[in-house]
Amino acid sequence: KSKMIMESKLLERLWTELSLRYDDNEERINSHWQEITKCYQADNRYYHNLNHLLQMVNLALDYQGKLKEADLVLYSIFYHDIIYNAKSGRNEERSAELAKLRLSDSQLSFEKITAIQAQIMATKQHLKSDDSDTNYLLDFDLAILGSGRKDYEEYCIAIRKEYAVYPNFLYRKGRKKLIKHFLNQEYIYLSEEAQDRFEDQARMNLKYELKKLA
């Protein structure tokens, strides 16, 4: 519980610092943060929660020097999974729409808000983009695949809980299809940095999970 509180406080500070660069209405910034927290702490979130946000934010800060528009990537991280329903195929669209709605009150230009929406939408297919910032965002989103075995196993358990509504045979079928999709790609990760850091471990983890699902 205390770990979650620390994560939440750190993320809140980062959110506030980010938002104050584009909005001087502290009440609105705080209201948006409350909404983000409520969504990511919902009962159905075992993996797509504040911890996932913190991991992505930390990677964005690690690679800040590589990002053209680091602030836009941060906004995309905060909003990319704000709507999350394991039974819905429209989470990304709805998350992108909510980001547009909330950020339209800020001083961010229409072009920048549109770029954030496009980055969030890119998390649906995870395809290589012409925009390098989008590729970094997608790599941050999948960094868990290249984590140590213990963290990966915890991730697998958490994802299964999020999809608890599906019986085992259906879940295993869908999960195996997803894993094979990743393994069949030339690279899982889209930036050279993430390839160097996560690719080999991610492939080992995915093959390990595939065996367990067989």
N, C-alpha and C positions, 0 to 999 in steps of 0.2 A: 504493500500500500504506500509506504513512504517513498519507494522508488518511483511509483506512478506520480506522486505529488511533485517530486523533484523534476521529473520529465516535463510535467505540465507547466511548472514555474519557468523552466528554461525556455520552453517553446513559447510561452506567453510573452516573455521578455523579447525574444527574437521577432515574434509577430508584431509587437508594439513598436519596436525600433523600425521594422520594415514599413509598417503602415503609416507611421508619423512622417515618413519621407514624402508621402503622397496625400495625406489627409490630416487636417489639424483638429478634427472633431474626435476628441478622446473618448467621449461617450459612445460614439458609433464604432470606433475601433474596438472598444471593450465588448460591446454588444456582439460584434462579429466574432470575436474570440470566444465568447460564451457559446455561441452557436457551433463553432468548430469543435470546441471541447465536448459539448453535449453529443454531437454526431459521432465523433471518434471514440467516445467512451460508452456508446450504446451497448446493451447486453449481448448483441449478436456479434460483437467485434472481439475476436480472439487473436487475430493477426493484424488486420487493417485498422489499427488503433494508434494512440499517441506515440507508442514506442516505434512503430513503423515510420511515422512522421519524423521522429527525432533521428532515426538512423539515416533517413534521406536528407534531412537538413544538415546533419554532420558531414555527409558526403559532399553536399553542395558547398559547404564552407571549405572543405578540404580542396575542392577543385575550383574554387572561386576565380582563381587566376586564369582558368581555361574558359570560363563562361563569358559570353559577350554581354548578356543582360542578366546578371546574377539575381537581381531583385524579381524579375519576371519568373525565373525558375523557382525561386522561393515561394512566390504566390501560387504557382502551379502545384508545388508540393503540398502546401496547406489545403488546397481545394481538390486535389485529384481524386481522392476517395471520400469526399465529404458525404456523398450519397452512396450507400453500399447495401445492396440487397442481393443475397446469393441466388435468388430466383429470377432476378431481373437481368435483361440483356442491355439495359439502357442506363446503367450507372454512370458511365463516362459522360454521356450526353447531358444527363441531369446535373452532374457535378459541374460541368462546364457552364451550363445555363445559370446555376446558382452563383458561380464565381463572377460571371458577367453582371448579374443583378447586384451583387454586393459591392463590386469594385466600381460600378458606374457612378457611385457617389464620390469617388476619390478624384484626384487630379490626374490619374493615369489617362493617357490618350486612348481614343477609340482603337487605334492600331495596336497599342500595347495590350489592351484588354482582349482584343481579338487573337493576339499571339498567345496569351495565356490560355484562352479557350482551345486553341489549336494544339497546344502542348498537352493539355488534359485529355483531349480527344485521342491523341497519339498513344496514350496508355491503353487504349482498347486493343489495338493490333500489334503494337510493339514492332513496327516496321522502320527500317532505316530512313532517316529524314534528310533533306537537303540542309536543314537547320541543325547546326552542331549542338546548340543548347538543348534542343529536343532530344537528341541522341543521348546526351549526358543524363537528362531527366529519366529517360527510359532505363538507362543503366543503373541509376540510383534505385529505381523502383525494383529492379531484379537483383540487386546486390546480395540479398539474402540467399539466393541460389548458390552463391560462391562463398558462403560462410563456413565456419568449422562444422564438423559432423554433428556435434551436440546441438548447436544452434539450429542446424538444418532439421534435425529430428524434431525439435520443439516447434519449428515452423510448420512441419508436416502435420503434427498433432493439432496445431491451432487452425490450420486451413480445413482440416477434416471437421473440426467443431463448427466452423463457419458454414460448412455445407452439410450440417447434420440433418437437414430436411431431406436429403437424398439417401436412399438405401445403399448399402455397400457396393452391390454389383453395378449400380449406375454411377456412383462416385468413382469407383476404380476404372470404369470404362472411360469416363471423361478425363480423369487425371492421367491415365496412360496415354491418351491421345495428345494431351497438352505436353507431356514430357517428351514424347516422340517428335512432336513438332519442334521443340527446342533443340533436341539432339540432332535432328536432320538439317538444321541450319549450319551454314559454314561457320558462323560465329553467333553465339547467344548475345554477346555484348557488342555495342555499336561503336564505342570509342576505343582507341588503342590503349588508353590508360586502364579502362575497365577490363579489356581483354587480357592485358598483362596481369592484372591484379586478381580477377575472379574466374576467368574462363575455364582453366583446367580443373579447379576445385568444383565449379558448378557442374561440369560434365560428370565428374566422379559422383557427386551427390545425386544427380538425376538418374544415373545408371543404377545406383544403390537403391533409390526409391522404386524404380521400375521393377527391380528384382523382387522387392518386398510386396509389390502390388500383384505380381504374377500369380 
